[in-house]
Amino acid sequence: MPSLVEAAREHRLATLLVRPGGPDRDTEVWVGDGADQVGVRRSELQYLGAPEPASARADDALLRSALATDAEVLLAAPGEELPVGGLGALLRWSHASRRTQEEKTAEETAAE
């Protein structure tokens, strides 16, 4: 759950995968006024500038974040066992691919 919440906060969700009835959907997360103000701990939201974080269900908070960032939402078919836990995502980019692009840019700059 922490990795999924972090990806939502960083606008990296391309597609949010939801399996209705999955056990993770009721996991408590914390939200602020902004769609990118979502965290697994209340203290994260205070760090992100949310003056009064509120408790929310994970599926509600992630749907809100996905819709606010134009991510698609895909519901799993009844009886489907994926995603494990009931919530998952396809990402726009991973941290590894982002670093790779930054490294390429740095190398191109250094070569000039």
Residue, then its C-alpha position, 0 to 999 in steps of 0.5 A: m500500500p505505501s508504494l501505491v499511495e506514493a505513486a498516486r501522490e507523485h501523479r505516476l498512476a496511468t491506470l488504477l486497478v481495483r478489485p471490488g471487495g479486495p481486502d486493501r480497499d478498507t485500509e486507512v490512509w490520510v488525505g488533505d484538500g489536494a488530490d496529491q495530499v495522500g499518505v499512509r500516515r497522518s504525519e505525511l500529510q502534515y509534511l505535505g502542508a495539509p493543516e487538518p488531515a482526514s482519515a479515508r478508505a484507501d480505495d476512495a482516496l486512490l480513486r480521487s487521486a486517479l481521477a484528478t490526474d486523468a488516470e484511467v480506472l480499471l475494475a477487475a472482473p468478478g471472481e478475478e484474483l488480481p490485483v493482489g489485495g484489491l488495489g494496484a496500478l500501471l505507472r506512467w513511469s517508475h523511479a528507475s526510468r526517471r533516473t535513467q532519463e536524468e542520467k542521460t540528460a546529465e551525460e548529454t550536458a557534460a558532453e557539450 
